[in-house]
Amino acid sequence: MQKEFKVQGITCVHCVDKIEKFVGEIDGVGHIDVDVDKKLVAVTFQAPADEKGIIAAIEDAGYEVG
């Protein structure tokens, strides 16, 4: 499954690295693509990863989803 998340506060490569680190630690996450210009994070994942867990990881990294 792939899902896109609108994320506020993404401004640079350091933001990308931080989001990729936090989301990448979730079991079941395959690919993470962060678009700084569009403020979008696209995540390809399968169980046990889920949308709520991915949102929580992005928020734990210090960013607002929505």
Phi and psi in radians as a Rosetta constraint file:
Dihedral C 1 N 2 CA 2 C 2 CIRCULARHARMONIC -2.180 0.35
Dihedral N 2 CA 2 C 2 N 3 CIRCULARHARMONIC 2.439 0.35
Dihedral C 2 N 3 CA 3 C 3 CIRCULARHARMONIC -2.433 0.35
Dihedral N 3 CA 3 C 3 N 4 CIRCULARHARMONIC 2.447 0.35
Dihedral C 3 N 4 CA 4 C 4 CIRCULARHARMONIC -1.821 0.35
Dihedral N 4 CA 4 C 4 N 5 CIRCULARHARMONIC 2.462 0.35
Dihedral C 4 N 5 CA 5 C 5 CIRCULARHARMONIC -2.173 0.35
Dihedral N 5 CA 5 C 5 N 6 CIRCULARHARMONIC 2.268 0.35
Dihedral C 5 N 6 CA 6 C 6 CIRCULARHARMONIC -1.422 0.35
Dihedral N 6 CA 6 C 6 N 7 CIRCULARHARMONIC 2.152 0.35
Dihedral C 6 N 7 CA 7 C 7 CIRCULARHARMONIC -2.211 0.35
Dihedral N 7 CA 7 C 7 N 8 CIRCULARHARMONIC 2.172 0.35
Dihedral C 7 N 8 CA 8 C 8 CIRCULARHARMONIC -1.478 0.35
Dihedral N 8 CA 8 C 8 N 9 CIRCULARHARMONIC 2.504 0.35
Dihedral C 8 N 9 CA 9 C 9 CIRCULARHARMONIC 1.714 0.35
Dihedral N 9 CA 9 C 9 N 10 CIRCULARHARMONIC -0.018 0.35
Dihedral C 9 N 10 CA 10 C 10 CIRCULARHARMONIC -1.354 0.35
Dihedral N 10 CA 10 C 10 N 11 CIRCULARHARMONIC 2.096 0.35
Dihedral C 10 N 11 CA 11 C 11 CIRCULARHARMONIC -2.266 0.35
Dihedral N 11 CA 11 C 11 N 12 CIRCULARHARMONIC -0.332 0.35
Dihedral C 11 N 12 CA 12 C 12 CIRCULARHARMONIC -2.732 0.35
Dihedral N 12 CA 12 C 12 N 13 CIRCULARHARMONIC -3.130 0.35
Dihedral C 12 N 13 CA 13 C 13 CIRCULARHARMONIC -1.128 0.35
Dihedral N 13 CA 13 C 13 N 14 CIRCULARHARMONIC -0.509 0.35
Dihedral C 13 N 14 CA 14 C 14 CIRCULARHARMONIC -1.161 0.35
Dihedral N 14 CA 14 C 14 N 15 CIRCULARHARMONIC -0.638 0.35
Dihedral C 14 N 15 CA 15 C 15 CIRCULARHARMONIC -1.102 0.35
Dihedral N 15 CA 15 C 15 N 16 CIRCULARHARMONIC -0.780 0.35
Dihedral C 15 N 16 CA 16 C 16 CIRCULARHARMONIC -1.024 0.35
Dihedral N 16 CA 16 C 16 N 17 CIRCULARHARMONIC -0.850 0.35
Dihedral C 16 N 17 CA 17 C 17 CIRCULARHARMONIC -1.033 0.35
Dihedral N 17 CA 17 C 17 N 18 CIRCULARHARMONIC -0.742 0.35
Dihedral C 17 N 18 CA 18 C 18 CIRCULARHARMONIC -1.158 0.35
Dihedral N 18 CA 18 C 18 N 19 CIRCULARHARMONIC -0.781 0.35
Dihedral C 18 N 19 CA 19 C 19 CIRCULARHARMONIC -1.118 0.35
Dihedral N 19 CA 19 C 19 N 20 CIRCULARHARMONIC -0.790 0.35
Dihedral C 19 N 20 CA 20 C 20 CIRCULARHARMONIC -1.053 0.35
Dihedral N 20 CA 20 C 20 N 21 CIRCULARHARMONIC -0.666 0.35
Dihedral C 20 N 21 CA 21 C 21 CIRCULARHARMONIC -1.129 0.35
Dihedral N 21 CA 21 C 21 N 22 CIRCULARHARMONIC -0.889 0.35
Dihedral C 21 N 22 CA 22 C 22 CIRCULARHARMONIC -1.169 0.35
Dihedral N 22 CA 22 C 22 N 23 CIRCULARHARMONIC -0.820 0.35
Dihedral C 22 N 23 CA 23 C 23 CIRCULARHARMONIC -1.229 0.35
Dihedral N 23 CA 23 C 23 N 24 CIRCULARHARMONIC -0.631 0.35
Dihedral C 23 N 24 CA 24 C 24 CIRCULARHARMONIC -1.132 0.35
Dihedral N 24 CA 24 C 24 N 25 CIRCULARHARMONIC -0.296 0.35
Dihedral C 24 N 25 CA 25 C 25 CIRCULARHARMONIC -1.376 0.35
Dihedral N 25 CA 25 C 25 N 26 CIRCULARHARMONIC -0.144 0.35
Dihedral C 25 N 26 CA 26 C 26 CIRCULARHARMONIC -1.439 0.35
Dihedral N 26 CA 26 C 26 N 27 CIRCULARHARMONIC 2.229 0.35
Dihedral C 26 N 27 CA 27 C 27 CIRCULARHARMONIC -1.077 0.35
Dihedral N 27 CA 27 C 27 N 28 CIRCULARHARMONIC 2.304 0.35
Dihedral C 27 N 28 CA 28 C 28 CIRCULARHARMONIC 1.760 0.35
Dihedral N 28 CA 28 C 28 N 29 CIRCULARHARMONIC -0.190 0.35
Dihedral C 28 N 29 CA 29 C 29 CIRCULARHARMONIC -1.399 0.35
Dihedral N 29 CA 29 C 29 N 30 CIRCULARHARMONIC 2.240 0.35
Dihedral C 29 N 30 CA 30 C 30 CIRCULARHARMONIC -1.708 0.35
Dihedral N 30 CA 30 C 30 N 31 CIRCULARHARMONIC -1.279 0.35
Dihedral C 30 N 31 CA 31 C 31 CIRCULARHARMONIC -2.077 0.35
Dihedral N 31 CA 31 C 31 N 32 CIRCULARHARMONIC 2.473 0.35
Dihedral C 31 N 32 CA 32 C 32 CIRCULARHARMONIC -2.207 0.35
Dihedral N 32 CA 32 C 32 N 33 CIRCULARHARMONIC 2.204 0.35
Dihedral C 32 N 33 CA 33 C 33 CIRCULARHARMONIC -2.189 0.35
Dihedral N 33 CA 33 C 33 N 34 CIRCULARHARMONIC 2.092 0.35
Dihedral C 33 N 34 CA 34 C 34 CIRCULARHARMONIC -1.918 0.35
Dihedral N 34 CA 34 C 34 N 35 CIRCULARHARMONIC 2.147 0.35
Dihedral C 34 N 35 CA 35 C 35 CIRCULARHARMONIC -1.832 0.35
Dihedral N 35 CA 35 C 35 N 36 CIRCULARHARMONIC 1.831 0.35
Dihedral C 35 N 36 CA 36 C 36 CIRCULARHARMONIC -1.110 0.35
Dihedral N 36 CA 36 C 36 N 37 CIRCULARHARMONIC -0.754 0.35
Dihedral C 36 N 37 CA 37 C 37 CIRCULARHARMONIC -1.117 0.35
Dihedral N 37 CA 37 C 37 N 38 CIRCULARHARMONIC -0.739 0.35
Dihedral C 37 N 38 CA 38 C 38 CIRCULARHARMONIC -1.566 0.35
Dihedral N 38 CA 38 C 38 N 39 CIRCULARHARMONIC -0.125 0.35
Dihedral C 38 N 39 CA 39 C 39 CIRCULARHARMONIC 1.021 0.35
Dihedral N 39 CA 39 C 39 N 40 CIRCULARHARMONIC 0.745 0.35
Dihedral C 39 N 40 CA 40 C 40 CIRCULARHARMONIC -2.077 0.35
Dihedral N 40 CA 40 C 40 N 41 CIRCULARHARMONIC 2.471 0.35
Dihedral C 40 N 41 CA 41 C 41 CIRCULARHARMONIC -2.104 0.35
Dihedral N 41 CA 41 C 41 N 42 CIRCULARHARMONIC 2.027 0.35
Dihedral C 41 N 42 CA 42 C 42 CIRCULARHARMONIC -1.806 0.35
Dihedral N 42 CA 42 C 42 N 43 CIRCULARHARMONIC 2.239 0.35
Dihedral C 42 N 43 CA 43 C 43 CIRCULARHARMONIC -2.208 0.35
Dihedral N 43 CA 43 C 43 N 44 CIRCULARHARMONIC 2.234 0.35
Dihedral C 43 N 44 CA 44 C 44 CIRCULARHARMONIC -1.724 0.35
Dihedral N 44 CA 44 C 44 N 45 CIRCULARHARMONIC 2.211 0.35
Dihedral C 44 N 45 CA 45 C 45 CIRCULARHARMONIC -2.643 0.35
Dihedral N 45 CA 45 C 45 N 46 CIRCULARHARMONIC 2.899 0.35
Dihedral C 45 N 46 CA 46 C 46 CIRCULARHARMONIC -2.506 0.35
Dihedral N 46 CA 46 C 46 N 47 CIRCULARHARMONIC 2.935 0.35
Dihedral C 46 N 47 CA 47 C 47 CIRCULARHARMONIC -0.965 0.35
Dihedral N 47 CA 47 C 47 N 48 CIRCULARHARMONIC 2.456 0.35
Dihedral C 47 N 48 CA 48 C 48 CIRCULARHARMONIC -1.543 0.35
Dihedral N 48 CA 48 C 48 N 49 CIRCULARHARMONIC -0.002 0.35
Dihedral C 48 N 49 CA 49 C 49 CIRCULARHARMONIC -1.146 0.35
Dihedral N 49 CA 49 C 49 N 50 CIRCULARHARMONIC 2.547 0.35
Dihedral C 49 N 50 CA 50 C 50 CIRCULARHARMONIC -2.522 0.35
Dihedral N 50 CA 50 C 50 N 51 CIRCULARHARMONIC 2.952 0.35
Dihedral C 50 N 51 CA 51 C 51 CIRCULARHARMONIC -1.027 0.35
Dihedral N 51 CA 51 C 51 N 52 CIRCULARHARMONIC -0.756 0.35
Dihedral C 51 N 52 CA 52 C 52 CIRCULARHARMONIC -1.097 0.35
Dihedral N 52 CA 52 C 52 N 53 CIRCULARHARMONIC -0.706 0.35
Dihedral C 52 N 53 CA 53 C 53 CIRCULARHARMONIC -1.158 0.35
Dihedral N 53 CA 53 C 53 N 54 CIRCULARHARMONIC -0.657 0.35
Dihedral C 53 N 54 CA 54 C 54 CIRCULARHARMONIC -1.180 0.35
Dihedral N 54 CA 54 C 54 N 55 CIRCULARHARMONIC -0.772 0.35
Dihedral C 54 N 55 CA 55 C 55 CIRCULARHARMONIC -1.043 0.35
Dihedral N 55 CA 55 C 55 N 56 CIRCULARHARMONIC -0.770 0.35
Dihedral C 55 N 56 CA 56 C 56 CIRCULARHARMONIC -1.058 0.35
Dihedral N 56 CA 56 C 56 N 57 CIRCULARHARMONIC -0.711 0.35
Dihedral C 56 N 57 CA 57 C 57 CIRCULARHARMONIC -1.146 0.35
Dihedral N 57 CA 57 C 57 N 58 CIRCULARHARMONIC -0.723 0.35
Dihedral C 57 N 58 CA 58 C 58 CIRCULARHARMONIC -1.101 0.35
Dihedral N 58 CA 58 C 58 N 59 CIRCULARHARMONIC -0.751 0.35
Dihedral C 58 N 59 CA 59 C 59 CIRCULARHARMONIC -1.175 0.35
Dihedral N 59 CA 59 C 59 N 60 CIRCULARHARMONIC -0.649 0.35
Dihedral C 59 N 60 CA 60 C 60 CIRCULARHARMONIC -1.108 0.35
Dihedral N 60 CA 60 C 60 N 61 CIRCULARHARMONIC -0.502 0.35
Dihedral C 60 N 61 CA 61 C 61 CIRCULARHARMONIC -1.315 0.35
Dihedral N 61 CA 61 C 61 N 62 CIRCULARHARMONIC -0.181 0.35
Dihedral C 61 N 62 CA 62 C 62 CIRCULARHARMONIC 1.844 0.35
Dihedral N 62 CA 62 C 62 N 63 CIRCULARHARMONIC 0.304 0.35
Dihedral C 62 N 63 CA 63 C 63 CIRCULARHARMONIC -2.088 0.35
Dihedral N 63 CA 63 C 63 N 64 CIRCULARHARMONIC 2.742 0.35
Dihedral C 63 N 64 CA 64 C 64 CIRCULARHARMONIC -1.798 0.35
Dihedral N 64 CA 64 C 64 N 65 CIRCULARHARMONIC 2.239 0.35
Dihedral C 64 N 65 CA 65 C 65 CIRCULARHARMONIC -1.669 0.35
Dihedral N 65 CA 65 C 65 N 66 CIRCULARHARMONIC 2.295 0.35
